Amino acid sequence: MKKILNYINGEFKAPTNNEWIDNYNPSNGEVYSLIPNSSSDDIEEAYKAAAKAFPKWSNTTLEYRSKILSNIANLIEENLEEFALAEAIDNGKPLSLAKTIDIPRASSNFQFFAHAITQFSSEAHESVGLNAFNFTLRTPIGVVGCISPWNLPLYLFSWKIAPALAAGNTVVAKPSEVTPMTAYLLGKLCVKAGLPNGVLNIVHGLGHTTGQAIVEHEKIKAISFTGGTATGASIARTAAPMFKKLSLELGGKNPNLIFADCDYDKMLNVTLKSSFANQGQICLCGSRIFVERSIYYKFKTDFIVKTKALKVGYPIDPDTNIGALVSKPHLEKVKSYIDIAETEGGTVLCGGNYVTVEGYENGYYLEPTIIEVKDANCRLNQEEIFGPVVTIMPFDTDEEALALANGVKYGLSSTIWTNNLTRSMQLAKHLHAGIVWINTWLMRDLRTPFGGVKDSGVGREGGVEALRFFTEPKNICIKY
Ligand code: NAD
């Protein structure tokens, strides 16, 4: 059985306790590799390697750092096929998606921050009339922790690591134990790219042990975390008394507001994606769909037809639209929401069943599911399901649409479909969300701030925000 190894101080190592965790292939339900069940001893070793590497790495020129990050980006691109296949097998996502979105974006994350760090600047303030001059010195924090989830494995792992390294920090990182493979492969590329030993350390293991050991480590001064809201709250509880810098990118239950005056065909096609891309396992998916009543029936009819036409299948097949869900427990959790639909006052309009894929009968497949709900406060409409399940509901006025959109504890992203500029801007301003897409979805410019409000998190990453997070600003005041 293939063993994934920790990458510590430039070397690939078994965990010190020699304990291993099964890694499942979601497309057939079989264990296909083992991953380290790392303990706090491995985190300590990774920390020591990172701490040793920090003085030199933080003093390298920006050109040097930029070149190394660029090398990593290029190597990911050169190994696109291998990485995409590994991601599809590990996660269950369609290979076509891994090839066109996940892996290219992981490469772009490194390329973007390779360039961004060379343009990063800080402020200067003249204290006029006082003969004094201030400038802000931004220095790297030291050893930082990066913890990422399973839904977009390399995409989100690299989204944290790249700015952390670019800013001059050294890193102890943990990918999700559910999807460790591409992070392991990344370690190999880092060696080839010439990343000095200890600058990046990738330690595999469970959240409540390995992840917790990173958060609890008193000398790891900043944590960038992406994952569930409950985990984020637990991390905040641990980190707060230690005064760590925290960036928490958490769950979502994003509204998709569809108005009668929108470009209907475009809206319908994009809504299909925003509902079911990556089996609905994207924190930005529009899982609550609200439609203006005058087009509600037409939308409902057309959306059902399009959803039924999506092919659920083996992730590697080129014509698969919906692959396998990431794990058996997650599949069962998603299905349990469908099963409570009726008691919650919902009607399953299409989907709702497990799918048996020939040749892969033990895989974790589920039909894309649309549930019509009457009460916006029902659990289906309030809780993050994080699977191929959306709720739909009509509305009558802009005010009602806004209240429905904001009526959850989350506030990550929102989508508005309308050709009325005034309406779109008024809604955009008042929506509880870190990101508002108008007449599009998941269009990402890496320079923009990324993050959520309310229970969707604290802090922003992306572009200059990430470089700010991964540096400490210091005011230097000179009197002359
Ligand atoms: P999760 O919270 O279970 O795990 C995320 C990571 O945290 C994993 O690496 C896990 O091992 C680790 N972890 C778990 N417990 C920990 C602890 N006590 N201390 C330290 N680390 C710990 O989330 P998941 O199930 O992997 O991912 C799905 C969730 O992630 C969804 O809620 C989704 O909305 C969210 N998500 C958010 C964003 C965003 O940008 N806001 C992006 C993607 C996913």
Residues whose N, C-alpha, C, O or C-beta is under 5 A from the ligand:
A	BS01	NAD	I147 S148 P149 W150 N151 K174 P175 S176 E177 G205 L206 G207 H208 G211 Q212 V215 T226 G227 G228 T229 T231 S234 E249 L250 G251 G252 C283 S456
